[in-house]
Amino acid sequence: MADYWSETGKMFGSLIQKPKMTEKLLKKPPPKYIYDIILNTMSKTGFPKGLFTAEEEDHKYFESDARHKLDILQKAIDITKIVMNENFDIKCTNILKGEQPEKTNYFLQLFFKAATNGKDNSALIQKYLEKKNKKEDKKKKKEKNFYKKLNEDKKKSAMKHLASVNNITNENKSINNDNDNKYNNDNTLIEISPKNKNNNKNYSNKYSNLNDNFNNINNDNNSFSIKPNTLVYNEIKEKEIEKEKEQNILSKLFPQKDKNQKEFITYEDYENYCAEQNVLEMNKRKEEEKNKRKIKQIQDIICHDED
């Protein structure tokens, strides 16, 4: 396999002048080098004319995005397989990474044979493009349905959040009204209630009461005893209740997502996730079947020993 590239050099060296068939480039062909070989071969032999669009035949378009490179190279690989009637194993991602250069050279050799076989392959190219367009249309429809469903789900969740917010605010209003009535009945709580209209007066009364309580210190038997301050206790309790209410509102408005839950930005992400889940399920089933077999074997051994 040391000279896997030399045959490629001989083939295209006799057909095209550019790009040059050098050992360095053929041993690990870069994507742009393969692209140049395909375009120059097409201009010389006419194969695969009609496969690429005018945009795809532009070097700037090819180099602008990795997806463009993948699409163009995949087209060339697919039509070579159809014309040569040979299903060889090669991936475009490996070509872009520079991996498996032996397979890349084998593809180029088959491409050369397809280009120089002297047959009119325009009907095959047209058939291939029609099939490809149908597949792309189906994929677009699936993507459209996926995003439509995604938007509907988002709308539903938003409506639920709005409904929950309205319910929470109504509940809080009723709770606040009840609390205000209680404070009005209780003389101590009236002074510290932040919901009372005269906040400044209440806080001044509160601090005056605190000073009075701290002044009531008994010096009997050299020990100090402070009267229990109901105002401080009530204030702390009230703040805790308000914090709990805020946390409940926030938890309903912005529920924490599960760590296992996934968000899909594109349809491709969704498809990849589904494929991964299917593989995981298959592996899980296989493991369960293995465990069942082991348990059965152990049970058989135990029953045999008892006999």
Secondary structure, 3 states (H helix, E strand, C coil): CCCCCHHHHHHHHCCCCCCCCCHHHHHCCCHHHHHHHHHHHHHHHCCCCCCCCCCCCCHHHHHHCHHHHHHHHHHHHHHHHHHHCCCCCCCHHHHHHCCCHHHHHHHHHHHHHHHCCCCCCHHHHHHHHHHHHHHHHHHHHHHHHHHHHHHHHHHHHHHHHHHHHHHHHHHHHHHHHHHHHHHHHCHHHHHHCCCCCCHHHHHHHHHHHHHHHHHCECCHHHCCCECCCHHHHHHHHHHHHHHHHHHHHHHHHCCCCCCCCCCCCCHHHHHHHHHHHHHHHHHHHHHHHHHHHHHHHHHHHHHHHHC
